[in-house]
Each structure stands twice: as structure tokens, then as C-alpha cells.
């Protein structure tokens, strides 16, 4: 395939149309080797970084909420968990709409727009947290705007998948999703360190003093992402490409809603990804609520999402090895139930080490099932239905980022502990185990996958 098969329409530097591919055929091996691979890998690399930052902004409140009352705010436990949960609610809703945006305005164009939009909550939060008189409603609006980062996942996956041939889609999507998910862990690891960087805070406002007398610059939690967001937005503007022929008709895709397995897989993916993103949002607050007496405990919260995101590709790989995503999912849920029971036990015993170990195992199981359930979908649905199904179940599962922190907050406010919330999650997992066994993994299952 000659280079003429990929043309670039250079226009004004002030527009989003700096590059345009007019022809794309990744299934053609000659085209892929001579032209396609180079463009696809460049777009994937930029997409991964953009998605990493999107997840980081999405989960800013999981760390910021922990420190608010220590610097002069006076929010209730329920209000703090609400601030950590709102980005999940809005992000999940945005995913439903963002899925179709690359087809409407172009994948590169939407990446530029949606990544640049992350500046709104990042800058807004940086200023709002410096004033303890900032009302809860303002904080809630800023938390909701962080949902832009959550919505970016669906548009990013919809954009990147068409760049690669079928034999490489799994690897490309896995890298995009898995490395992007690491932004959740990064924000929880980097933020506590950044709060102590006075030279950053000095440029944007004054310091605050925590209850224990330590000086921090809480605005850094948001402001540290501003420059990276600006840089990757500009890099996406000049380095990414729009692909032709990627428009999606909602009418054509709406057939998935008539298939009962769409709703079954929505339940199962919510079980794993919903748990992963929900626990990621709630983990720091939960540790702070239940083990505030343990020095440095909250600083270990990043380990959960780090393990959950890092193990995700293993779930898909293991499913390929045993040739059954449902079998991996089934036994993974068994471990998930055991780990949740362990969390309850060590929580009641006020044993932080045991609590942390059990919760890390729980995070690992969510990550493995994220990979194994995604592997099940192409074996359950026809080829044309698989992409919209993946987008839809990912959107609904993201509501876990809202529901789980809210349930934890409700449980603690109502009973004084997180036990009731954990019992509810165990029931959900037991039902998920039965669903997996009955429809997909037993000997005479309706669909063996």
C-alpha cells in the first residue's frame, strides 16, 4: 500500500483539523506494516496518557475529601462520601453519551475537547479547597465536573479500537484500559506527597494547617494535574488522527437492549468493575473512618487500585489460556466472596494489617474479573453487537463509583461501622456467582464462554 493511502489535510494551527486520514484498512497486512501500525501506535500512546490523566481527575475527590475537615471544613461523613461518589455518578452517565462522540466529531477532535475540559474541575477545585467557607453545593458541582474524566473512558475505547486489526484489538484495548486505570492509583499515591510541596502552593495560594499541626497546600491535589493536562491536550491536537468510517448509528446498536445477555453481563461487569472503581473512590475515606488511629494508613490506599488495574490484563490472558472466561470469573467470584468476609472479620477485630491484606485481595479479584468478563462478551454476542455491549456495560458499571461510596457512607452514618455495606456487597457477589454458573459455566449452560 502506497503512502498516498494515508493523506493529511493540513489546515490552520488554530483548528482541530490538523491531521486527517482519508483511508484506513488495518486488516490489509501490507497497509498495516507500511502505514497503519505507525499511526495506530502513536494514537494509542497519546490516548493512554490522556486516559491516565482522565482517571486521575475522576478520582481526585477520593483523596481530597479525606483532608477537607482537617483544614477547616465542617462536612459530615455522608457529605464527604457524597463528594467522593458524585464523580462516579456523573462519569458513568457521561460514558453513555461519550461512547458516540468520536463517531460524531472525530476521535482525535473529541480527545482534544474532553482532555482539555479536565482543566475546569482541576482549576476550580484548586481554588475552592483553599477557602473553608466554600459551600457544599459548590464543592458538589466541582466533584460532579470530575465526572468528565470518567466519561472519557468510553470515548477513548471507542476511538482506539478501530485503529487496530482484529488480532491486536484485545492487546490494544487492554493497554489503553489497563494503563489508563493506573491513574486511579497514581492520584492516591502522588497527592499526599504533592500536598507538602510548598513551592507549588506558593504560586497559587497560601498553606493550611492540619489538625495535627502539619503544614500542607491542599490546592496542590488539583493544581498538579493542570500542566500535564495542557501538555497532553496540545500533543493530542498535533499528534492524533481522525479515522474515516467510524460513525456509529444508535439505531443499529440499540438491538443489544433486546438481548437478555446484555443485562446479565451488565450485572456481572458491575460486579467487578463497579467494585473496582467504587472501592477505589471509597478506600481512603473508609480507612480514615475505621482506622484513623493507625499512622500512615491512608497513605497505603493507592495499593488497592494499583493492584486492581495492574492485574486486569492477566484476567483476559488467563481466560484465553483455559479457553473459558466464565470459568475464570466463577472461581474469581468465590475468592472475592472470601476476601470480603475477611475484610469484615478484620474490620471487627480492628486489625489493620489483616483488613488491608483482605482488601488488596479483593482489589485483585475485581481486576481479574474485569479482564475475564470482557473476554466473555465476544463469545456471547455477534461480532457487530460486541462493541456497543462493551460500551454499555462499561457505562453502567461505572455507577459503582457513586453507589459504593454512598453505601459505605450510609452504613457508617446509620450503624457506626461499614459492616452493613460489606454484607450487602457479599449478597451481590453470591448472586453473581449463581448467575455466572447458571448461564455460562455449568455443564449444560445456555452459552459456554
C-alpha positions as CSV (number, residue, x, y, z in Angstrom):
1,X,0.0,0.0,0.0
2,X,1.5,3.3,-1.0
3,X,1.8,6.3,1.2
4,X,-0.9,8.0,-0.7
5,X,-3.4,5.8,1.0
6,X,-3.0,7.9,4.1
7,X,-3.3,11.6,3.4
8,X,-3.0,14.6,5.8
9,X,-5.1,17.6,5.3
10,X,-3.2,20.4,6.9
11,X,-5.3,23.4,8.0
12,X,-4.9,26.3,10.3
13,X,-2.9,25.7,13.5
14,X,-5.8,27.2,15.5
15,X,-8.3,24.4,14.5
16,X,-8.7,20.8,15.5
17,X,-8.3,19.6,11.9
18,X,-4.5,19.5,11.8
19,X,-4.5,15.9,10.5
20,X,-6.9,13.7,8.7
21,X,-6.6,10.1,7.4
22,X,-8.8,9.6,4.4
23,X,-8.4,5.8,4.0
24,X,-7.9,3.2,6.7
25,X,-7.5,-0.6,6.2
26,X,-5.7,-2.2,9.2
27,X,-6.8,-5.7,8.1
28,X,-4.6,-5.3,5.0
29,X,-1.2,-6.6,6.1
30,X,0.8,-4.5,3.7
31,X,-1.0,-1.4,4.7
32,X,-0.7,-2.2,8.4
33,X,3.1,-2.8,8.2
34,X,3.9,0.2,5.9
35,X,1.4,2.8,7.3
36,X,-1.2,1.6,9.8
37,X,1.0,0.3,12.6
38,X,2.9,3.6,12.9
39,X,-0.2,5.7,13.1
40,X,-2.1,3.3,15.4
41,X,0.7,3.0,17.9
42,X,1.2,6.8,18.0
43,X,-2.5,7.4,18.7
44,X,-2.6,4.6,21.3
45,X,0.4,6.1,23.2
46,X,-1.2,9.5,23.3
47,X,-4.6,8.0,24.2
48,X,-3.1,6.1,27.1
49,X,-1.6,9.2,28.7
50,X,-4.8,11.2,28.1
51,X,-6.9,8.4,29.7
52,X,-4.4,8.2,32.6
53,X,-5.0,11.9,33.4
54,X,-8.7,11.5,32.9
55,X,-8.8,8.7,35.6
56,X,-6.6,10.8,37.9
57,X,-9.0,13.8,37.7
58,X,-12.0,11.4,38.1
59,X,-10.7,10.2,41.4
60,X,-9.3,13.5,42.8
61,X,-12.0,13.6,45.4
62,X,-11.2,10.1,46.8
63,X,-8.1,11.8,48.3
64,X,-9.2,15.5,48.7
65,X,-12.3,14.5,50.7
66,X,-10.1,12.9,53.3
67,X,-8.4,16.1,54.1
68,X,-11.1,18.7,54.0
69,X,-12.3,18.7,57.6
70,X,-8.7,18.7,58.7
71,X,-8.1,22.1,57.1
72,X,-11.1,23.9,58.4
73,X,-14.2,22.5,56.6
74,X,-17.1,21.0,58.6
75,X,-18.7,18.4,56.4
76,X,-20.5,15.3,57.7
77,X,-19.3,11.8,56.9
78,X,-22.2,11.5,54.5
79,X,-21.3,14.7,52.7
80,X,-17.6,13.6,52.3
81,X,-18.6,10.2,50.9
82,X,-21.0,12.1,48.6
83,X,-18.2,14.3,47.2
84,X,-16.2,11.1,46.6
85,X,-19.2,9.5,44.9
86,X,-20.5,12.2,42.7
87,X,-17.7,11.9,40.1
88,X,-18.8,8.3,39.7
89,X,-22.4,9.1,39.1
90,X,-21.7,11.8,36.5
91,X,-18.8,9.9,34.9
92,X,-21.0,6.8,34.4
93,X,-23.7,8.9,32.8
94,X,-21.3,10.7,30.6
95,X,-19.9,7.4,29.4
96,X,-23.2,6.6,27.8
97,X,-23.0,9.7,25.6
98,X,-19.2,9.9,25.2
99,X,-19.3,6.5,23.5
100,X,-20.8,8.0,20.4
101,X,-18.8,11.3,20.3
102,X,-15.7,10.0,18.4
103,X,-18.1,9.0,15.6
104,X,-19.8,12.3,15.7
105,X,-16.9,14.8,15.8
106,X,-13.9,12.6,15.2
107,X,-11.8,10.6,17.7
108,X,-8.8,13.0,17.7
109,X,-11.1,16.0,18.0
110,X,-13.1,14.6,20.9
111,X,-9.9,13.6,22.7
112,X,-8.7,17.2,22.5
113,X,-12.0,18.6,23.7
114,X,-12.6,16.1,26.5
115,X,-9.0,16.2,27.8
116,X,-8.9,20.0,27.7
117,X,-12.2,20.0,29.6
118,X,-10.4,18.4,32.6
119,X,-8.9,21.8,33.3
120,X,-12.3,23.1,34.5
121,X,-12.6,20.9,37.6
122,X,-8.8,20.8,38.2
123,X,-8.5,24.6,38.4
124,X,-11.9,25.1,40.2
125,X,-11.0,22.6,42.9
126,X,-7.6,24.2,43.4
127,X,-9.2,27.5,44.3
128,X,-12.3,26.2,46.2
129,X,-10.4,24.0,48.7
130,X,-8.4,27.0,49.9
131,X,-11.5,28.6,51.5
132,X,-13.2,26.7,54.3
133,X,-16.3,28.9,53.7
134,X,-16.8,27.4,50.3
135,X,-20.3,25.9,50.4
136,X,-21.0,22.2,50.0
137,X,-23.1,22.9,46.8
138,X,-20.0,24.5,45.1
139,X,-17.9,21.5,46.1
140,X,-20.6,19.1,44.8
141,X,-20.6,20.9,41.4
142,X,-16.9,20.6,41.1
143,X,-17.0,17.0,42.2
144,X,-19.6,16.3,39.5
145,X,-17.4,18.0,36.8
146,X,-14.7,15.5,37.7
147,X,-17.1,13.0,36.0
148,X,-15.7,14.3,32.7
149,X,-12.7,12.1,33.4
150,X,-14.8,9.0,33.9
151,X,-16.8,9.6,30.7
152,X,-13.6,9.8,28.8
153,X,-13.0,6.0,29.2
154,X,-15.8,5.1,26.8
155,X,-14.9,7.6,24.1
156,X,-11.3,6.6,24.4
157,X,-12.1,2.9,23.9
158,X,-14.4,3.7,21.0
159,X,-11.7,5.8,19.4
160,X,-8.7,3.4,19.7
161,X,-10.3,0.1,18.8
162,X,-10.8,0.9,15.1
163,X,-7.1,1.7,14.7
164,X,-6.1,-1.9,15.1
165,X,-6.7,-5.2,13.2
166,X,-8.8,-7.8,14.9
167,X,-5.8,-9.8,16.0
168,X,-4.5,-6.9,18.0
169,X,-7.7,-5.3,19.3
170,X,-7.5,-7.2,22.6
171,X,-4.0,-6.1,23.3
172,X,-4.6,-2.5,22.3
173,X,-7.8,-2.2,24.3
174,X,-6.1,-3.9,27.3
175,X,-3.2,-1.5,27.2
176,X,-5.5,1.5,26.8
177,X,-7.8,0.5,29.6
178,X,-5.3,-1.0,32.0
179,X,-2.7,1.7,31.8
180,X,-5.4,4.3,31.9
181,X,-6.9,2.8,35.1
182,X,-3.5,3.3,36.8
183,X,-4.4,7.0,37.0
184,X,-6.7,5.9,39.9
185,X,-3.7,4.6,41.9
186,X,-1.4,7.4,40.8
187,X,-3.7,10.1,42.2
188,X,-3.9,8.3,45.6
189,X,-0.1,7.9,45.7
190,X,1.0,11.3,44.3
191,X,-1.5,13.5,46.0
192,X,-0.4,13.0,49.7
193,X,3.2,13.8,48.6
194,X,2.2,16.8,46.5
195,X,0.3,18.3,49.4
196,X,3.7,19.1,51.1
197,X,5.2,20.9,48.1
198,X,5.2,24.5,49.2
199,X,6.8,25.8,46.1
200,X,3.8,24.8,44.1
201,X,1.3,26.1,46.6
202,X,3.1,29.4,47.0
203,X,2.3,30.2,43.3
204,X,-1.4,29.5,43.8
205,X,-2.3,30.4,47.3
206,X,-1.5,30.0,51.0
207,X,-0.9,27.0,53.1
208,X,-3.2,25.2,55.5
209,X,-2.5,23.6,58.9
210,X,-3.9,20.1,59.6
211,X,-5.3,19.2,62.9
212,X,-2.1,17.6,64.0
213,X,-0.1,20.8,63.1
214,X,1.3,19.7,59.8
215,X,1.5,22.4,57.1
216,X,0.0,21.4,53.7
217,X,-1.1,23.1,50.4
218,X,-4.3,21.2,49.7
219,X,-4.8,23.0,46.4
220,X,-1.9,21.0,45.0
221,X,-4.1,18.0,44.8
222,X,-5.8,19.6,41.8
223,X,-3.2,22.0,40.5
224,X,-0.5,19.4,39.9
225,X,-2.6,18.0,37.0
226,X,-3.0,21.3,35.2
227,X,0.3,21.4,33.3
228,X,0.1,17.7,32.3
229,X,-3.4,18.2,31.0
230,X,-2.4,21.2,28.9
231,X,0.6,19.4,27.5
232,X,-1.3,16.2,26.5
233,X,-4.1,18.3,25.1
234,X,-1.6,20.0,22.8
235,X,0.1,16.7,22.0
236,X,-3.3,15.2,21.1
237,X,-4.1,18.2,18.9
238,X,-0.9,17.7,16.8
239,X,-0.2,14.0,17.2
240,X,-3.5,12.2,16.9
241,X,-5.7,11.4,13.8
242,X,-9.3,11.2,12.9
243,X,-10.4,8.0,11.2
244,X,-13.0,7.8,8.4
245,X,-15.8,5.3,8.5
246,X,-16.1,5.2,12.3
247,X,-19.6,6.8,12.7
248,X,-22.0,4.8,14.8
249,X,-25.7,4.7,14.4
250,X,-27.6,4.4,17.7
251,X,-30.5,2.7,16.0
252,X,-28.2,0.0,14.6
253,X,-26.7,-0.6,18.1
254,X,-30.0,-0.4,20.0
255,X,-30.7,-4.1,19.2
256,X,-28.5,-5.0,22.1
257,X,-31.1,-3.9,24.6
258,X,-33.5,-6.7,23.4
259,X,-30.9,-9.4,24.3
260,X,-31.2,-10.6,27.8
261,X,-27.5,-11.4,27.9
262,X,-26.8,-7.6,27.7
263,X,-28.4,-7.2,31.0
264,X,-26.8,-10.3,32.5
265,X,-23.4,-9.1,31.5
266,X,-24.2,-5.6,32.8
267,X,-24.8,-7.2,36.2
268,X,-21.6,-9.2,36.1
269,X,-19.4,-6.4,34.9
270,X,-20.8,-4.1,37.5
271,X,-19.8,-6.8,40.0
272,X,-16.2,-6.4,39.0
273,X,-15.5,-3.0,37.5
274,X,-18.2,-1.4,39.6
275,X,-16.5,-2.8,42.7
276,X,-13.0,-1.8,41.5
277,X,-13.9,1.9,40.8
278,X,-16.2,2.1,43.8
279,X,-13.7,0.7,46.2
280,X,-11.0,3.0,44.7
281,X,-13.2,6.0,45.4
282,X,-14.2,4.9,48.9
283,X,-11.0,3.2,50.2
284,X,-9.1,6.2,51.5
285,X,-12.2,7.5,53.3
286,X,-13.0,4.1,54.7
287,X,-9.5,3.7,56.1
288,X,-9.7,7.2,57.6
289,X,-13.1,6.4,59.1
290,X,-12.3,3.0,60.6
291,X,-8.5,3.2,61.3
292,X,-7.8,6.9,61.9
293,X,-5.6,5.8,64.8
294,X,-3.2,4.0,62.6
295,X,-0.4,6.3,61.4
296,X,0.1,6.4,57.7
297,X,-2.8,4.0,57.0
298,X,-4.5,6.3,54.4
299,X,-1.2,6.6,52.5
300,X,-1.4,2.9,51.6
301,X,-4.8,3.3,49.9
302,X,-3.1,3.6,46.5
303,X,-2.1,0.0,46.6
304,X,-5.6,-1.3,46.0
305,X,-6.3,0.4,42.7
306,X,-2.7,-0.2,41.6
307,X,-3.1,-4.0,42.0
308,X,-6.6,-4.0,40.6
309,X,-5.6,-2.1,37.4
310,X,-2.3,-3.9,37.0
311,X,-3.8,-7.4,37.2
312,X,-6.6,-6.6,34.7
313,X,-4.7,-7.9,31.6
314,X,-4.0,-11.2,33.5
315,X,-7.7,-11.9,33.7
316,X,-8.0,-11.8,29.9
317,X,-4.8,-13.8,29.4
318,X,-5.8,-16.5,31.9
319,X,-9.2,-16.8,30.2
320,X,-7.5,-17.3,26.9
321,X,-5.2,-20.0,28.4
322,X,-8.1,-22.0,29.9
323,X,-10.4,-21.1,27.0
324,X,-13.2,-20.0,29.3
325,X,-13.8,-16.5,30.6
326,X,-16.8,-17.8,32.6
327,X,-14.7,-20.4,34.5
328,X,-12.2,-17.8,35.5
329,X,-15.0,-15.4,36.5
330,X,-16.7,-18.1,38.6
331,X,-13.7,-19.0,40.7
332,X,-12.7,-15.4,40.9
333,X,-16.0,-14.5,42.5
334,X,-15.5,-17.4,45.0
335,X,-12.3,-15.7,46.1
336,X,-14.0,-12.3,46.1
337,X,-16.6,-13.5,48.5
338,X,-14.0,-15.0,50.8
339,X,-11.9,-11.8,50.7
340,X,-15.0,-9.6,51.6
341,X,-15.8,-11.9,54.5
342,X,-12.2,-11.5,55.6
343,X,-12.5,-7.7,55.4
344,X,-15.5,-7.8,57.7
345,X,-13.6,-10.1,60.2
346,X,-10.5,-8.0,60.4
347,X,-12.6,-4.8,60.5
348,X,-14.5,-6.0,63.5
349,X,-11.2,-7.1,65.1
350,X,-9.7,-3.7,64.4
351,X,-6.7,-5.4,62.8
352,X,-5.5,-3.0,60.1
353,X,-2.9,-5.4,58.6
354,X,-5.5,-8.1,58.1
355,X,-8.0,-5.6,56.8
356,X,-5.5,-4.2,54.3
357,X,-4.4,-7.7,53.0
358,X,-8.0,-8.8,52.6
359,X,-8.9,-5.6,50.8
360,X,-5.9,-5.9,48.5
361,X,-7.0,-9.5,47.6
362,X,-10.5,-8.1,46.9
363,X,-9.0,-5.5,44.6
364,X,-7.0,-8.2,42.8
365,X,-10.2,-10.2,42.2
366,X,-12.0,-7.2,40.7
367,X,-9.2,-6.7,38.3
368,X,-9.0,-10.3,37.1
369,X,-12.8,-10.4,36.6
370,X,-12.6,-7.1,34.6
371,X,-10.4,-9.0,32.1
372,X,-12.3,-12.3,32.2
373,X,-15.8,-10.8,31.7
374,X,-14.6,-8.6,28.8
375,X,-13.3,-11.8,27.2
376,X,-16.7,-13.4,27.6
377,X,-18.6,-10.8,25.6
378,X,-17.3,-11.6,22.1
379,X,-18.3,-15.3,22.7
380,X,-21.8,-14.4,23.8
381,X,-22.7,-11.7,21.2
382,X,-22.5,-11.5,17.4
383,X,-19.5,-9.5,16.1
384,X,-21.4,-6.3,15.4
385,X,-23.0,-6.3,18.8
386,X,-19.9,-6.8,20.9
387,X,-18.5,-3.2,20.7
388,X,-21.8,-1.5,21.8
389,X,-22.3,-4.1,24.5
390,X,-18.8,-3.5,25.9
391,X,-19.5,0.3,25.9
392,X,-22.9,-0.1,27.5
393,X,-21.9,-2.4,30.3
394,X,-18.8,-0.3,31.0
395,X,-21.1,2.8,31.3
396,X,-23.5,1.1,33.8
397,X,-20.7,-0.5,35.8
398,X,-19.1,2.9,36.3
399,X,-22.1,3.8,38.5
400,X,-20.3,1.7,41.1
401,X,-18.0,4.7,41.7
402,X,-21.1,6.5,43.0
403,X,-23.0,3.7,44.7
404,X,-20.3,2.1,46.7
405,X,-19.1,5.2,48.5
406,X,-22.7,6.2,49.1
407,X,-23.5,2.8,50.6
408,X,-20.4,3.0,52.8
409,X,-21.3,6.5,54.0
410,X,-24.9,5.4,54.7
411,X,-23.7,2.3,56.6
412,X,-21.3,4.3,58.8
413,X,-23.8,7.0,59.5
414,X,-26.6,4.5,60.3
415,X,-24.8,1.9,62.2
416,X,-21.4,3.4,63.1
417,X,-19.5,0.8,61.0
418,X,-19.1,-0.3,57.4
419,X,-20.2,-3.9,58.2
420,X,-23.8,-3.5,56.7
421,X,-22.4,-2.2,53.4
422,X,-20.0,-5.1,53.2
423,X,-22.8,-7.6,53.9
424,X,-24.8,-6.1,51.0
425,X,-21.8,-6.5,48.7
426,X,-21.4,-10.1,49.7
427,X,-25.0,-10.8,48.8
428,X,-24.4,-9.2,45.4
429,X,-21.4,-11.4,44.8
430,X,-23.2,-14.5,45.8
431,X,-26.0,-13.7,43.3
432,X,-23.3,-13.0,40.7
433,X,-21.7,-16.4,41.4
434,X,-25.0,-18.1,40.7
435,X,-25.6,-16.1,37.5
436,X,-22.2,-17.0,36.1
437,X,-22.6,-20.7,36.9
438,X,-26.2,-21.0,35.6
439,X,-25.9,-19.1,32.3
440,X,-22.3,-19.6,31.3
441,X,-20.1,-22.0,33.3
442,X,-22.1,-25.1,34.2
443,X,-22.1,-28.2,32.1
444,X,-25.4,-27.5,30.3
445,X,-25.1,-23.7,30.4
446,X,-27.0,-21.8,27.8
447,X,-23.8,-20.3,26.4
448,X,-20.4,-21.8,27.2
449,X,-17.9,-19.0,27.1
